[in-house]
């Protein structure tokens, strides 16, 4: 993309801004893509974290991956007002026994940078409430520079999401690569005036708009995460049976670690509470000791599962840290660690718990085979089985949310254990498509507009129109796919297969054939609906294909696949709604719209005009129950 084209796109958003690119590297023009088939059909979703991971693994300069600079009318370069940067050289005092930066020290730096960003936005003291899963892709050696960037992605009532990007820089070669990315939630502390009401974040760049939109979906996942994990663990462990016995297994009790720390002023932040990053560093320390006792070697921390701070700790507290290896697999082990606090003779207060995954690397940097663990009776066996269930959950999460190009098929198998992640991916894909700004108007008829977007061997299209129906009613009518055949000629049949929860439903949809003698197509679709968090969000209905063993392909239909499709519904007034339909064209979808995109027909106009009539005819009807 050249400078002139970028400036033109920005002017469509704001007359007071223009874009200037800092790099013309071809890598900056080639976004990494989320899903891919065994052929050439690539999913639309640009997942920024994965894009960084792929580019950094190839040694790509970080500058080629940043947003274009935005020049304001004053001539000054726009910078996110919440952005905070920290750069540190790794010195011997920061390193572990392997000459690498201690993860505990890195966590302290990350938490400090993120807290300063949160406080810059809130204008008052903030505390760490939770940190999402962190995957450490690389270690950092002595003499390297750690560059950390943190900025507030979105503010809610009194909490906000802060995105944290950690890169490593080699001063001798000027090469930079990604180490990890994290999302932390901070809460503004009450002031004398009472509870703080945070101001809204105003995204300017396309990347900021993406993160702003996705932050609401990530928040939804956090709020239900504990409940979902508890349900999955209880259902999964019930199916595991007895713990398997291994010859020469190491007793779990041997790996148990307990350590106490006295919280002193240097451990406290500027709010005289124990620094959240310090607590994480102490937890990482005891977890590393526990892992080392299993393998008699120096382990490498790979992941930390999402965790929440349950309560505060202060100067003078005695912090009791406990860790034990819950289970060891072929190349990795899970360590459970908790932090509790007390003062004087008071009972212990639960501060935090976390699950950390370690590997042991050989001289070639490959994971070594680990000894098996022999769990203790009762609680030890429970932890052992829950670790197996959590491993499956991690694999599902990585497989669906963090997979790289060419790693998975288009349609992912659905089951209750991965429902939360499939739903997140489904909604995120549509939100990312909605933030794209370089759509091209292909044609317009009867106030229905058809846009296309062609990049990197993929074709996407969107249809846009306005209706005189309230947004919430439009949302209810369009989210029930069983009624779509009332206006869409491409829907012959639609049945509910399974109601996953209030917001997610699985459907089987049958469509007519497009040629003489050809079979019709059928699709197994996951429909995820979302109401807006606030007025800056749309109503949203996201669709994607999944597979279910109960509904295999049949001889009567050709099984089709939908990568990313759905509706965004914006309320423009109490009675006027803007509807946008998106679809990434796959071989199963393209035959139905190719003549419209080529300008040879206007069936899209007829279909969406029928949709408008359907909505207006039913604008006063009550929503039907799915069950």
C-alpha positions in Angstrom: 0.0 0.0 0.0 1.5 3.3 -0.9 1.3 6.6 1.0 -1.3 8.2 -1.2 -3.7 5.2 -1.0 -3.3 5.1 2.8 -4.0 8.8 3.1 -7.2 8.4 1.0 -8.5 5.7 3.3 -7.9 7.7 6.4 -9.7 10.7 5.0 -12.9 8.6 4.7 -12.7 8.3 8.5 -11.6 11.8 9.5 -11.0 15.0 7.6 -8.5 16.1 10.2 -6.1 13.2 9.8 -3.8 11.9 7.1 -1.6 8.8 7.0 2.1 8.6 6.4 3.8 5.2 6.3 7.1 4.8 8.0 8.1 1.8 5.9 7.5 0.5 2.4 8.5 -3.1 3.3 6.4 -5.6 1.5 6.0 -7.5 4.8 3.9 -4.6 6.1 1.5 -5.1 3.3 1.1 -8.9 3.8 -1.0 -9.6 6.9 -0.9 -13.0 8.4 -4.2 -14.8 8.2 -6.0 -16.8 10.8 -7.7 -19.8 9.1 -6.7 -21.6 5.9 -8.0 -24.6 4.0 -5.9 -27.3 2.3 -6.4 -25.3 -0.9 -6.0 -21.6 -1.5 -9.0 -20.2 0.4 -7.7 -18.1 3.2 -9.7 -16.7 6.1 -10.1 -13.0 6.3 -9.2 -12.6 10.0 -5.9 -10.8 10.7 -4.9 -11.8 14.2 -2.4 -9.2 15.2 -0.7 -11.3 17.8 -0.1 -14.1 15.2 1.0 -11.7 12.6 3.7 -10.5 15.0 4.7 -14.0 15.9 5.1 -15.1 12.3 7.0 -12.0 11.3 9.2 -11.9 14.3 10.2 -15.6 13.9 11.6 -14.5 10.5 13.6 -11.7 12.1 11.4 -9.0 10.6 12.0 -5.5 11.9 9.2 -4.5 14.4 8.8 -1.1 12.7 7.4 -2.8 9.6 4.5 -4.1 11.7 3.4 -0.9 13.4 0.4 1.2 12.4 1.1 4.0 9.9 1.8 7.3 11.6 -1.1 9.7 11.8 -0.4 13.3 11.2 -2.8 15.7 12.8 -3.9 19.1 11.4 -1.3 20.8 13.7 1.4 18.9 11.9 2.2 16.8 15.0 2.4 13.0 14.9 -0.5 11.4 16.7 0.4 9.1 19.5 -2.0 7.1 21.6 -2.3 9.2 24.8 -2.3 6.1 27.0 0.8 4.6 25.4 3.7 3.9 27.7 7.1 2.5 26.6 9.8 0.9 28.7 13.2 -0.2 27.5 15.6 -2.2 29.7 19.0 -3.8 29.1 19.2 -7.3 30.5 22.0 -7.2 33.2 23.4 -10.0 35.2 21.2 -9.0 38.2 18.2 -9.7 36.0 19.3 -13.1 34.7 18.8 -16.6 35.9 21.3 -19.4 36.1 21.1 -19.9 32.3 22.2 -16.3 31.5 18.6 -15.5 30.4 16.2 -12.9 31.7 14.2 -14.2 34.6 10.6 -14.4 33.7 9.7 -13.1 37.1 11.7 -9.9 36.3 10.0 -9.6 32.9 6.6 -9.9 34.6 7.5 -7.1 37.0 8.5 -4.9 34.1 5.3 -5.8 32.1 3.0 -5.1 35.1 4.7 -1.8 35.9 4.4 -0.6 32.3 0.8 -1.6 32.0 -0.1 0.0 35.3 1.4 3.3 34.2 -0.6 3.2 31.0 -3.8 2.5 33.0 -3.1 5.3 35.4 -2.4 7.7 32.6 -5.9 7.0 31.2 -7.7 6.9 34.6 -6.0 9.9 36.1 -5.8 8.0 39.5 -4.2 5.0 41.1 -5.0 1.6 39.5 -4.5 -2.0 40.6 -4.0 -5.2 38.6 -7.2 -7.3 38.6 -6.2 -10.1 36.2 -3.9 -11.1 33.4 -4.9 -13.3 30.4 -2.9 -16.3 29.2 0.7 -15.5 28.4 2.8 -17.6 26.0 6.5 -16.9 26.0 7.8 -17.6 22.5 11.5 -16.9 23.1 13.9 -16.4 26.0 16.0 -13.2 26.3 19.7 -13.3 26.8 22.1 -11.1 28.7 22.9 -7.8 26.9 19.7 -7.8 24.9 17.2 -4.9 25.2 13.7 -5.6 26.3 11.2 -3.1 24.7 7.7 -3.1 26.3 4.8 -1.1 24.9 1.5 -0.9 26.8 -1.7 1.0 26.0 -5.3 1.0 27.0 -7.4 -0.8 24.4 -10.8 0.0 26.0 -12.2 1.3 29.2 -15.4 0.0 30.8 -17.1 1.4 33.9 -14.2 1.3 36.4 -12.0 -1.3 34.7 -9.9 -1.2 31.5 -8.0 -3.6 29.3 -4.4 -2.8 28.7 -2.6 -4.5 25.8 1.1 -5.3 26.4 3.6 -6.1 23.6 7.1 -7.3 24.6 9.9 -7.4 22.0 13.6 -8.2 22.2 16.2 -6.2 20.5 19.8 -7.2 19.6 21.8 -4.0 19.7 24.6 -5.4 17.4 22.3 -6.4 14.5 19.4 -4.1 15.2 17.1 -7.1 14.8 13.9 -7.3 16.9 11.5 -10.1 17.5 8.4 -10.7 19.6 8.7 -12.4 23.0 5.1 -12.3 24.2 1.9 -10.4 24.2 -0.5 -10.0 27.1 -3.8 -8.4 28.0 -4.2 -7.2 31.6 -7.2 -5.8 33.3 -6.7 -2.9 35.7 -9.3 -1.4 38.1 -9.3 2.3 39.0 -9.2 2.7 42.8 -11.9 4.6 44.6 -11.1 8.2 45.4 -12.5 10.4 48.1 -15.2 11.4 45.7 -16.3 7.7 45.4 -16.1 5.1 42.6 -14.3 6.3 39.5 -16.2 6.4 36.2 -13.6 6.0 33.5 -13.7 8.1 30.3 -14.0 6.3 27.0 -11.1 5.4 24.7 -11.2 7.0 21.3 -9.5 4.7 18.7 -7.9 6.5 15.8 -5.9 3.9 13.8 -7.3 0.7 12.3 -5.3 -1.4 14.7 -6.6 0.6 17.7 -10.2 0.1 16.3 -9.6 -3.6 16.1 -8.3 -3.9 19.6 -11.1 -1.7 20.9 -13.7 -3.9 19.3 -12.1 -7.1 20.4 -11.6 -5.9 24.0 -15.4 -6.3 24.6 -15.3 -9.9 23.5 -12.2 -10.7 25.5 -14.0 -9.1 28.6 -16.9 -11.4 28.0 -14.6 -14.4 28.0 -13.0 -13.3 31.3 -16.3 -12.9 33.0 -17.4 -16.4 32.3 -13.9 -18.0 32.2 -13.9 -19.3 35.8 -17.4 -20.8 35.5 -16.6 -22.4 32.1 -13.3 -23.9 33.3 -15.0 -25.3 36.4 -17.7 -27.0 34.3 -15.2 -28.3 31.8 -12.9 -29.7 34.5 -15.8 -31.5 36.3 -17.0 -33.0 33.1 -13.6 -33.9 31.8 -12.2 -35.4 35.0 -15.2 -37.6 35.3 -14.3 -39.3 32.0 -10.6 -39.8 32.8 -10.9 -42.7 35.2 -8.0 -43.7 37.5 -4.5 -42.2 37.3 -2.2 -44.2 35.2 0.8 -45.8 37.0 4.2 -45.4 35.4 7.4 -47.3 36.1 10.0 -45.1 37.9 7.6 -42.2 38.3 8.6 -39.3 40.6 6.5 -38.8 43.7 4.7 -35.4 43.5 5.5 -34.7 47.1 9.2 -34.4 46.2 8.4 -31.4 44.0 6.4 -29.5 46.7 7.8 -26.1 47.6 6.8 -23.6 50.3 8.4 -20.3 50.8 7.6 -17.2 52.7 8.3 -13.6 51.8 8.1 -10.5 54.0 6.6 -7.6 52.1 8.9 -4.6 52.5 8.7 -1.1 51.2 10.8 -1.9 48.1 8.2 -4.5 47.2 5.3 -2.1 47.3 4.0 0.2 44.6 3.3 3.9 44.9 -0.1 2.9 46.5 1.7 1.1 49.4 0.2 -2.2 48.2 2.3 -5.2 47.2 3.3 -4.7 43.6 1.3 -7.2 41.5 4.4 -7.9 39.3 6.4 -8.7 42.5 3.8 -11.3 43.5 3.9 -12.8 40.1 7.7 -12.9 40.2 7.7 -14.7 43.6 5.1 -17.2 42.3 7.3 -17.9 39.2 10.3 -18.4 41.4 8.7 -21.2 43.5 7.1 -22.8 40.4 10.5 -23.0 38.8 11.9 -24.7 41.9 9.1 -27.2 41.9 9.6 -27.9 38.1 13.4 -28.3 38.7 12.9 -30.9 41.4 11.0 -33.1 39.0 13.5 -33.1 36.1 16.8 -32.3 38.0 17.4 -29.7 35.3 16.7 -26.0 34.6 13.2 -25.7 33.2 11.9 -23.0 30.8 8.6 -21.4 31.5 6.3 -21.5 28.4 2.8 -20.4 29.4 1.0 -18.9 32.3 -2.8 -19.5 32.4 -5.2 -16.6 32.9 -5.3 -15.7 36.6 -7.1 -13.2 38.9 -5.9 -11.3 41.9 -8.4 -12.3 44.6 -7.4 -9.7 47.2 -4.8 -7.0 48.1 -1.6 -7.4 50.0 0.3 -4.7 51.9 3.6 -3.8 53.4 4.1 -5.9 56.5 2.3 -8.9 55.1 3.9 -12.3 55.2 3.3 -13.9 51.8 3.2 -17.7 51.8 4.0 -19.2 48.3 3.3 -22.8 47.6 4.0 -24.8 44.4 3.8 -28.4 43.3 4.0 -30.3 40.0 0.4 -31.4 39.2 1.2 -33.6 36.3 4.0 -34.3 33.8 3.4 -35.1 30.2 5.9 -36.2 27.5 7.5 -32.8 26.9 5.8 -30.5 29.4 4.7 -30.3 33.0 2.0 -28.2 34.8 2.9 -26.6 38.1 0.2 -25.2 40.4 1.2 -22.3 42.5 -0.7 -20.2 45.0 0.0 -17.1 47.1 -1.6 -16.4 50.5 -1.0 -13.6 53.0 -1.3 -13.0 56.7 -0.3 -10.5 59.4 0.3 -11.5 63.0 -2.2 -14.2 64.1 -4.8 -13.5 61.4 -5.9 -16.4 59.1 -4.4 -16.8 55.7 -5.9 -14.6 52.9 -5.9 -16.0 49.3 -4.2 -13.6 47.0 -3.6 -15.5 43.8 -3.4 -18.9 42.1 -1.9 -19.8 38.8 -1.0 -22.7 36.6 2.3 -22.6 34.8 3.6 -24.9 32.0 7.3 -25.7 31.8 9.6 -27.4 29.3 13.2 -28.6 29.6 15.3 -27.9 26.5 18.2 -29.9 25.3 21.4 -28.5 23.8 19.6 -28.1 20.5 16.7 -26.2 22.0 14.3 -29.1 21.6 12.0 -30.2 24.5 13.3 -33.2 26.4 11.3 -36.2 27.5 10.2 -35.7 31.1 9.9 -38.3 34.0 6.3 -39.1 34.9 4.7 -38.0 38.2 3.1 -40.2 40.9 0.4 -38.2 42.5 -0.5 -38.1 46.2 -3.8 -39.8 47.2 -7.0 -37.8 47.1 -6.0 -34.2 46.4 -3.0 -35.2 44.4 -5.0 -37.4 42.2 -7.6 -34.6 41.7 -4.9 -32.2 40.7 -3.4 -34.8 38.4 -6.7 -35.4 36.6 -7.5 -31.7 36.4 -4.1 -31.0 34.8 -5.0 -33.5 32.0 -8.3 -31.7 31.5 -6.5 -28.2 31.5 -4.0 -29.5 28.9 -6.9 -30.3 26.6 -8.4 -26.9 27.2 -5.1 -25.2 26.4 -4.8 -27.2 23.2 -8.3 -26.2 22.2 -7.6 -22.6 23.0 -4.3 -22.6 21.0 -5.8 -24.6 18.2 -8.7 -22.2 17.7 -7.5 -18.8 18.9 -3.8 -18.8 18.3 -3.2 -21.2 15.5 -1.0 -20.1 12.6 -1.6 -20.3 8.9 -2.0 -23.8 7.4 -2.3 -25.5 10.8 -6.0 -26.3 10.9 -8.9 -27.1 8.5 -11.6 -24.6 7.7 -14.3 -26.3 9.8 -13.2 -27.0 13.4 -14.9 -29.9 15.3 -17.3 -28.5 17.9 -17.7 -29.8 21.4 -18.6 -28.3 24.7 -15.0 -28.0 25.8 -14.0 -25.7 22.9 -17.3 -23.8 22.6 -16.1 -20.7 24.4 -13.1 -20.4 22.1 -15.0 -21.2 18.9 -17.5 -18.5 19.9 -14.7 -16.0 20.6 -13.1 -16.8 17.3 -16.4 -16.5 15.4 -17.2 -13.1 16.8 -13.6 -11.8 16.6 -13.4 -12.7 12.9 -16.5 -10.7 12.0 -15.4 -7.7 14.2 -12.0 -7.7 12.4 -13.7 -7.7 9.0 -15.9 -4.9 10.2 -12.9 -2.7 11.0 -11.5 -2.9 7.5 -11.6 0.4 5.6 -10.5 -0.4 2.1 -13.7 -1.8 0.7 -14.6 -0.9 -2.9 -18.1 -0.1 -4.0 -19.0 -2.7 -6.7 -22.6 -1.6 -7.4 -25.7 0.0 -5.9 -29.3 -0.6 -6.6 -32.5 0.3 -4.7 -30.4 1.8 -1.9 -28.6 -1.5 -1.4 -24.8 -1.3 -1.8 -22.5 -4.2 -2.6 -18.8 -3.8 -1.7 -15.8 -6.1 -2.4 -12.4 -6.5 -0.9 -9.7 -8.5 -2.7 -6.4 -9.1 -0.9 -3.8 -11.9 -0.8 -5.8 -14.3 -3.0 -9.0 -13.9 -1.0 -12.3 -12.2 -1.9 -14.7 -10.7 0.6 -17.9 -8.9 0.1 -20.3 -6.9 2.2 -23.9 -5.6 1.6 -25.1 -2.5 3.2 -28.6 -1.0 3.6 -30.8 0.9 6.0 -34.2 -0.1 7.4 -36.9 1.7 9.4 -36.9 -0.9 12.1 -35.5 -0.6 15.6 -32.0 -2.1 16.0 -32.9 -4.5 18.8 -35.9 -5.9 16.8 -33.7 -6.2 13.7 -31.2 -8.2 15.8 -33.9 -10.6 17.1 -35.3 -11.2 13.6 -32.0 -11.8 11.8 -30.4 -13.9 14.6 -33.0 -16.6 14.2 -31.7 -18.4 11.1 -34.8 -20.5 10.8 -36.6 -17.4 9.5 -34.0 -16.4 7.0 -35.7 -18.6 4.3 -38.6 -16.1 4.5 -36.5 -13.6 2.6 -33.2 -15.3 1.4 -33.7 -17.5 -1.7 -30.4 -19.3 -0.8 -31.9 -20.9 2.3 -34.1 -23.9 1.5 -34.0 -25.5 5.0 -32.7 -24.5 8.4 -32.9 -26.5 11.6 -31.5 -26.1 15.1 -29.1 -28.9 15.9 -28.0 -27.7 19.4 -28.5 -24.7 21.6 -25.1 -24.3 23.2 -26.1 -21.4 25.4 -28.1 -18.2 25.3 -25.8 -16.6 22.7 -24.6 -19.5 20.6 -26.7 -21.9 18.4 -25.7 -24.6 16.0 -27.7 -24.9 12.8 -27.9 -27.1 9.7 -28.6 -25.1 6.6 -29.5 -26.5 3.2 -29.2 -24.4 0.0 -30.4 -25.0 -3.5 -28.1 -26.2 -6.3 -26.7 -23.5 -8.7 -26.6 -25.6 -11.8 -28.6 -28.3 -13.6 -28.1 -31.7 -12.2 -25.9 -30.4 -9.4 -26.5 -31.3 -5.8 -27.5 -28.7 -3.3 -25.2 -27.8 -0.5 -25.6 -28.0 3.3 -23.7 -26.2 6.0 -23.2 -26.9 9.8 -23.1 -23.3 11.2 -22.2 -21.9 14.6 -24.2 -18.7 15.0 -22.9 -16.4 17.8 -25.0 -13.4 18.7 -23.8 -10.4 20.7 -25.7 -7.4 22.1 -23.7 -4.1 22.2 -21.7 -3.4 25.4 -22.4 0.3 24.9 -23.5 2.7 22.1 -20.2 2.4 20.4 -20.7 -1.3 19.6 -23.1 -2.8 17.1 -25.5 -5.8 17.6 -23.6 -8.6 16.0 -24.5 -12.0 14.5 -21.5 -14.1 13.5 -21.5 -17.3 11.4 -18.8 -19.9 10.8 -18.7 -23.6 9.8 -18.0 -26.3 12.3 -18.2 -30.1 12.1 -20.2 -32.4 14.4 -20.0 -36.2 14.4 -23.8 -36.4 14.8 -24.2 -34.6 11.4 -21.7 -36.0 8.9 -21.9 -35.2 5.1 -24.7 -37.1 3.3 -25.0 -38.3 -0.3 -27.8 -35.9 -1.0 -25.8 -32.8 -0.4 -22.3 -31.4 -0.9 -21.0 -30.2 2.4 -20.1 -26.5 2.1 -18.1 -24.3 4.5 -18.4 -20.7 5.7 -15.2 -19.1 6.9 -16.5 -15.9 8.2 -20.0 -14.3 7.7 -22.6 -12.4 9.5 -24.4 -9.2 10.3 -23.5 -6.0 12.1 -26.5 -3.9 13.1 -26.0 -0.3 14.1 -28.7 1.8 15.7 -28.7 5.2 14.0 -31.9 6.4 15.7 -34.8 4.8 17.6 -36.4 3.7 14.3 -33.6 3.7 11.7 -31.0 0.9 11.6 -28.0 0.3 9.4 -27.4 -3.4 8.5 -24.2 -4.7 7.0 -23.8 -8.3 5.9 -20.3 -9.7 5.5 -19.1 -12.9 3.8 -15.7 -14.2 2.9 -16.2 -16.0 -0.4 -15.3 -19.7 -0.3 -15.9 -22.1 -3.1 -19.1 -23.1 -1.4 -20.4 -19.5 -1.3 -18.8 -17.9 -4.4 -21.2 -19.5 -7.0 -24.1 -17.7 -5.3 -22.7 -14.2 -5.6 -20.2 -14.3 -8.4 -22.6 -12.8 -11.0 -23.4 -10.0 -8.7 -19.8 -9.1 -8.1 -19.1 -9.3 -11.8 -22.0 -6.9 -12.4 -24.0 -9.4 -14.4 -27.0 -9.5 -12.1 -28.5 -7.8 -9.1 -29.9 -10.7 -7.1 -28.2 -9.3 -4.0 -30.4 -6.2 -4.3 -33.5 -8.4 -4.6 -32.5 -10.5 -1.6 -31.8 -7.6 0.7 -34.8 -5.7 -0.5 -36.8 -8.7 0.5 -34.9 -8.7 3.8 -36.0 -5.1 4.4 -39.6 -5.9 3.6 -39.4 -8.9 6.0 -38.0 -6.8 8.8 -40.6 -4.0 8.4 -43.5 -6.5 8.2 -42.3 -8.1 11.5 -41.1 -5.1 13.4 -43.7 -5.5 16.0 -43.6 -9.3 16.4 -42.2 -10.9 19.5 -38.9 -12.9 19.1 -39.4 -16.7 18.8 -37.8 -19.1 21.1 -35.1 -21.2 19.6 -36.1 -24.3 21.6 
